[in-house]
Amino acid sequence: MRLASINGRLTVLTPGGDAVDVSEETGGRFSPLIQECYGRWGELRDAAGALERRKGRPLAGIGPEEFGCPAPEPRQVFAVGLNYAAHAAEASLAVPEDLTVFTKFATSLAGPYGTIALPPGTVDWEVELVVVIGDGGHRIPADRAWEHVAGLTAGQDLSERTMQSAGPAPQYSLAKSFSGFGPMGPVVVTPDEFEDPDSIDLACSVNGEQVQKGNTSDMVFPVPEIIARLSAVTPLLPGDVIFTGTPAGVGVGRSPQRFLAPGDALVTVVQGVGEMRHRLRGPE
Ligand code: ZN
């Protein structure tokens, strides 16, 4: 199943290329707000087969500005740092022996298309696979972890490196939470739609030049292990979001270093999900 928030309404994208409004097509049984569907994940999965046979608006006629963030109001946002060995190496940091976790504050989440204002400093790109939790749980074993995943989407963990590294300890959470620094989308795709959900290509480009390319099979802690280790500490709740780390190729690891500038076009691609497109602009 492929889900999106289109004009603020929970929508199923059918194999036939239609966008079906879930609330309308179920007589109001489901809320139009996409965040609420993750709390009723089993019911939505049961309804998916019928919804995918309905006719709706042709997806081809839907403009990018109509797509919103597919998990806009999670109660918890987790982000994993240094989860690809080649990225840890370019950051001159050791591969961690346990998860390195921070948050992106929920107000930084944004939709899959549009413009993002650059704050002062040095803003860097980080393409990431993003997990959205369906059925929550505490102490989820790794071998049951995929059962708790509603779906996967693309994300950018945009990062202001100057603030991030200014103090005596890394300031990850705040430096990665400026407005618009957590775009996600355009769709949430259930794990069964992937040939192998543990091996997904991801990439990003700036002004048409590919700057990152990776595969999630190179993660230090794969998705099931992330879920097991996070939920060993804190229960995962329906609709929670997990940014799973970025592969090599970020701007701060380059020689010379390179950061985003006003006017840059940032394209973020996750295999099986699609692509996000953003334009950077100067501060207001
Ligand atoms: Zn990251």
Residues whose N, C-alpha, C, O or C-beta is under 5 A from the ligand:
A	BS01	ZN	V80 E126 D157 G245 T246
